Structure formats: structure tokens, C-alpha cells
Amino acid sequence: MQQINSMQQFFSAINCHHQCYNMGRLVQAIEQATFLSFEQTKIPWQFPFLQQAWLAIIFWPNNLPAGEMANAHYVWFLKFPLDEQAKLNQAARDDFLRGIFQALETFVSKRENDTTAADLHTLEKTMLDNPYGFQPKEEQMANFHALIKQQFSLAASPYYHAVQHYLSDPANFSQWQTLGFQGIADFSARLSEPYEDKDNEQLITQAITHLPLPVFQAFAQCLENQKISAPLSQAIQQKLNITLAKHQQQGNIPTENTHELISLATAAVRANAQARDKKSQQQLIIVLLTSAIATEIELLATIAGRCWLLINHDEILTLFLEALAINTSIHYDNHPGIEQDMQQKQTQSAFNMILSDLMFIPGIRPLILQKFRSSQRSEQLSQAIGAFFKQKF
């Protein structure tokens, strides 16, 4: 048997088709040629998260009859370490392929083109104890299943139509407890599908400003994987602006309402993560980074994790770094006995972790280093930068 040097060779050897998906910052399909170039270390991974590439690979037999995809596909969830250039760590890749090669030997005694469903099921289970395997979070699994079903023209879950009906009836928006998250994921993956006299995207656009916070948060966790329209993006910003205005009218934000505002703001960032209207997306981030909650670590981590491409916007990067340097990772009101130096350590630790993750993304490191050298940076940012490099080196 010839040496296996790529996923493509492996799946060809067992007579299967395969498709790769990003499971890190977002859930999305990856072009076959892009994944092959990454695997051959010709290009860096464009979506590193915690310095790893998080993947799902779905595979199915070449000779699978039409209509049987729903019950005859198999999935691996893999995470591979990346080198300092965000390219695939070759040692890890070789180690994984050796294990794959050993698994493949179970097919050697079979005739060519004679891989059975039982064989593939066994092969799928090899990831359960594999050091490169992982188990996605529930929300990721729901979004992945929704994407697969939509991409391969499979039926959505039974919860899908209930979500459509819910959004079409504003009088019942408070009755959301029976909605299934899988239905929301299915709906978000099928924004172009029709419902009565409109499509799903028009339906959610009309409803979103009136949705209760828990429902809006659930939609945000799914819409973040979709390239949403300008009207939907603007409706999300309108929902945020209404809430910000209400809190600003109250003067200082009451402590009991702070969490609600932060939750809505982070949901707005997530829902708008792939907005087609880039100006609206940028404006939403700028509004938040100049608001009373700009230094909240949950908000900053969400911006870095979901809207990392906006970091190349000069004004956003400046505001982001200044807010991150004084981030509020611990509230004195919630921890009255905490020492000030402990607060400073927590703030610096959060600064270091988020910056380390961002600087690992191809193209972002030079922009951050340029801002580090700016003579316009604040004293707080200068101190945070100094501690960051001290910790790194």
C-alpha cells in the first residue's frame, strides 16, 4: 500500500467523497482546493483559534445512491496545532496520518472498491480516542447539522417550521420557551427559503428588534455563521441603539442592568459577524467601543473572536486596544474583598490572552505591532504592552 500523504489520498483510497468545514471561530464550509493547500503547508490557516485549526470532515461512499445521504455520511472532528506562521504543524500532520494509515490497513484484505458501511462506521469511531479529535459544543453541533442538511438538500429538523411560525406572530414573542435551538439553527442556515409572502431573512429582519433577549441571543449564535443582508444588519444595530439609548437616559448604568446590556451587545456583535454591509458592521463596533461598556471583557473577547477581520480598521483597532488595556475582567461590586493588584493581574492576563490569539491570525500581527509603536497611545496601553512583551519574552 502506498504511503498516505494527505486527506485527499486517504479518502480516495477508501473510495469516499469528503468535505471539510471550519469549526473554530465560525462554522462554515472550506473549499477543497483551499484545504488541500493548507494541508500541504502552502498557505496558513485563515481562522486560527487558540493557535489551532478546528475542523469537521464529513465523508461518504463514492457509490452512495441518491437520497441516502441523510443516513450514510460519517464525520470526524479534528483539531491540529499550527506553527508560528499559522501553517499546519507538519509533525502533527504526519503523526495523524500514521494513525490513519494504520486504520486504513483494516481495508487491505478487501477487494478494491469494497468498503462497507460497517467499515466506515468503525473508521468514524477511531476519532473517539484520537488525540487530535474533539467534541464540539452543543451550539456548534446544531449549526453544523443545519449547514450539512441545507448544503446537501436534506430535510430540516422538526423544530424548523415552529421557528418560522413564532417569528410571524409578534403577539406570541413572549412564548419562546418551547422553541428548539436546532430549529433556530436550521432557520438561520435557510435564510433564502420562503415563508408565506416573504423569505426567512425578511421574516427575522421584521421581528428581530422585538425579540426577547434569550431568543435574540440564540439567533445570534446561529446568524454569526451566515452572510446576512444589509437590512438585517441594520435592524440588529437598531435593536442595540434602542437599548443603549434607554440606558444612557438613566445616566450611569444601574448595576442590575449592566449584565443585560452586555448580553445584548455581545449578541449583536455575534449576529452581525458576517454582515454584508461592512459600514454598518463597523459602525456597530465603534458605537460599542465608545460606550459605557467598552471595557467589558466579555464584549472585547466577542469582538476579537467573531469580528477579527475588523481589527484591520484603523479606528476600531485603536479603540479596541485602548479598551483592552483597561478591560474590566473583575467587578469590585461583585468581589468587594479583592485586592487592587489582583484586579490589575486579571486585566493584564486578559490583555495578554486576547492579543496572543489575535496576533496569531495571518495579517493582523503587523497592524497590532504598528499600533504598539504609535506615539498617540495612552499611558495605560503603554504599560499593558510592556507587560505583554515581558510575559512573552
N, C-alpha and C positions, 0 to 999 in steps of 0.2 A: 504494500500500500504506500502511495506517495506521501511525502510529508505535507501536513496541512499548514498553510501559512496565512490564512485569512478566513473570516467567517464565510465569505462567499464560496471559497473552496470547500469548506466543511458542508455547507448546506447543499452544494452541488453534489458532493459525494454521497449524501443520503437522499438525493432526489427530492429536495424540498425547495419551495419558494420561501423567501423571508423578507421582512420589512422591519426597519429599525425606527425607534421613537426616542425622543429626549424625555427623560423623566426627572430632570433636575429642577431648574428654575421654572420651567413650563412643561406642559405635556403637549408634544407636537411631533408629527412625522418628520423623518430625516430622509433626504434624497439618497438613493442607493449609491450614486457616484460620490456624494459628499462623505458618506460613512466609509466607503472604501478608501478614499484619500486620507481620511483621518486614521483609519486602521493601519495604513501604510506609512504613517507619520509624515505625510506630505503637507498636511495642514494642521493647525491647532484646533482644539475643540472650542467652539464658539459659545458654549453655555456652561462653563465650569461652575460647579457649586461645591464648596468646601474642598477645592483642589482635586475634584474627581469628575469623571464623566458618568452620569447616571442614565442608564439605558433600559429600554424594553425591546426585546426582539421576538417578534411573532413569526412562526413558521408553520407551513402546511404542505402536504404532499403535492408533487407536481401533477399527479393524475387525479386530483380531487374532483369529483363530479360537481357540476354547478348546483348551487343550492345547499351544499353540505358544509359550507364554511363555518356556520354557527357552532357546530358540534365537533369539528375536526381540525381546529387550529391549536397550537401549543405556544407557550410563552416562557421566555427567560427574562428575569430582571437582574441586571448586572451593573456593577459599579467598578470602574477602572481608575487607578491613580494616574495622574498626569505629571509630566516633568515641568521644569521651571518655565517652559515656553507654552504650556498648556497643550502639549502634544502627548499622545499616548505613551505611557511608560512601557518601553519595549520589553523589559524583563517581566513585567506583569502580564503583558500580552502573550509572551512566549510560554509563561507558566500556565496560563489559562488554556492555550492551545494544546499543550501537552496533555492536560486533563481531558480536553475534548477529544484528542486523538485516541486516548485510552478508551473513552466511552464509545468511540466510533468502531473500535475493534470488535464490539459485540455484533456488528453487522458483517464482519469479514466473511463468515462462513455462509452467508446468504447469497443467493444469486443476485446479480446486478438488477436494479430496479425492483427489488422485492422487499422494501422496508414496509413493515406493517404498522398499523395504528398502535398496537401494544408496544412496539419498539420505540415509537416516537413519544408515547406517554412515559415510558421509562427514561428516555433521554431528557424529557422535560423535568422529571423529578430529580435529575442529577444536580440541579441548582439548589435544592433544599439545604444541602450541607456544603455547598461550594463557597470558598472564602470570598469569591467575587459576586456572590448572589446577595440580594437584599429583598426585604418585603416592603413595598410601597405603603404609604399612609392610605387610610380609607378614602379620603377625598381624591387622592391621586388615582387610586384604582377605579373609582367611579368615573372620573374624567377620561381615563384610558379606555375603559369599556365603552363609554359613549362615543369616543373617537373611532374606535375599531368598528363599532356597529354602523356608524354613519359612513365611514370610508368604504366598507365592504357591503353596503346596501342591506344590512341586516335590520330586523325589527328592533325598535327602541324598547325599553323596559315598560312594564305595565303602568309605571308612575308618570310617564311622559304626558299623556293626554290630561291627567289630573292637573298638571302644572299649567298647561295651556288654558284649561277652564278657570283655574284660580286667577290667572292674570287678566282674564277677560271680564272678571266680575269684581270691580272695586269695592262693592258693598261687603264683600266677604274677605277682604285683605287681612282682617284680624284672625281669621280662622285658618292659620297656616300650619298648625301642629301636625296634621296628617300628611303633609307633603313629604315625598321621599327625596332624599338628596340625589339618588340616581336619576330621578325624573328631571331634576333641575340640571344635572349634567347632560342628560340627553337633549333637553330643550336647548341648552347653550351650544351644543355641537350641531344643532339643526336650525340655525337662525334663519335660513332662507326658506324653510318649509312653510307651507300655507296654513293659515287658521282662519276660517270664515272669510272675511273680506280683506284680510291683511296677511302678512307673514309674521313669523315668530319675532323677528327683530323689531318690527313695528309694534308688536304687542308688548314687549318688555320696555321699549322706549316710552310708550304712553303710561306705563304702570310704575316705572322704577322710582320716580320721585315720591310716590305714596306708599311704597313698601315698608313694612315694619323692619327694624334693624336686623333681627335674626334672618329674615328672608333675604334682605339685601346682602348680608354677609355670605350667605350660601350661594347666591348668584355670583358674587364677586369671585369666589373660589373656583368658579367654572368659566365665567366670562374672561378671566385672565388668560385663558388659552386660545381665545378667539380674536380675530381681527374685526373689531366692532366698527360700525358706521359712525360718521360724524354726528348725526342726530342723537344716537345712543350715548356717545361720549359726552355731548353737551348736556344731556339730561342727567347724567351722573354728576357732572360738575354743578349743575343747578341744585341737585339734592344736597351736595356738600355746602354750597354757598348759603342755602337757606338755613342750615344748621349752624354754620359759623356766624351768620348774622344774628341769629337768636341768642347765641352765647355772648356775642360782643355787646348786645344791648343790655346784658346783665352786668356789664363791667367785667371785673375779674371772674374768671370761670369758676363756678362753685365746685368744690372738691367732689361732691357726689355726682356731678355731671361730666367730670373730666373723662372718665373711662368710656362713657357712651360716645363722646365726641371723638376720642382717639379710635374707637372701634369703627365708627362710621368713616373716619378719614382713611384708615388703613384699608377698609373695604373699597372705598372709592379709588384708591391707588391701584389696588389689585384688579378691579373691574375694568379699569382704563389702561391696563398694562400694554395691550397691543392695539390701542386705538389707531385707526387710520388717520384721524385728524391730529397730527402731531402738534400743531399750535395749541389746540385745546388741551392736549395731554400735558404739554409743557406749562401752560398757564395753571393747571390744577396743581402741579407740583410746586410751582413758585408761590401760589397762594398759601399752600400748607407750610412751606419753609419760611414764610414771613408771618405766620400766625402765632398765636399764644402756645400752640402745642408743637412748635417746630423742633424742640429738643427732645421730644419723647422718643425713647429708644425703639419702641415698637413701630412707630411711624418711620423712623430712619432706616431700620432694618428692612421694612417692607419696600421702601423706595429702592434700596440697594439690591434687594433680592428679586424684585419684579420689574423695575424700570431702570435697570442698569444702563441701558443704551442712552438714557437721558443725561447720564453723567458727562457725556461729551459736550453738553450745552454749557457754555461758559458761566452764565449767571447761576444756573442750577448747581453746578459744581462748587462755586464759591459759597453759596448759601448752605449747601449740604455739608461741606467741610467745617464751616463755622459752627453750624448747629451740632454736628457730631462731636466736635471738640469739647462741648459743654453739655453733652447728652445727659438726660435725666433717666438713669437706669435704676435708681432707687429714690423713692419719695420720703422725705423726712416725716411727712404727716403719717405715712403708713408704718414707718420704722423710727419712732421718736428717740430710741436709745442709740441709734447708730452714730459712730464717730465720723467726723468730717473727713479724716484721712481714708476711711473705708469707702465713703462716697466717692472720693477722688480716684481711688483704685478701681472701683467698679466702672466709673466713667471712662477711665483710660483703657481698661480692659475691653470695653465695648468698642471704643475707637479703634483699638488695635485689631480686633477680630473682624470688624466690618471692612476696614481698609485693606487688610491682608486678603480678604476674599475678593474685593473689587479689583485690586491691583493684579490679581491672577488672570483676569479676563483680558483676552487679546485686545490691544488698542487703548485700554483705559489707563494703564500704568504711566505712560508718558504724560498724559494730561494731568494726572494727580501730582506727579513729581514737579511739573511746571508750576502748579498752584502752590506747592510747598515752598517754592523759591520766590513767590510773589512778595514784594515789599509792602503790599497792602493787607497782608494777613494780620489778624488780631494777635494780641499777646497770648490769649488762651490757646489759639490754634498753634502758635509757635511752640508753646510748651508741650502741647499734645504731640506735635510732630517730633520734637526732641525725644520725648519718652518712647514714642513708637520706634524710632531708629535704635534707641538704646536697647529696647526689648528684642528687636530683630537681629541686631548685630552685637 
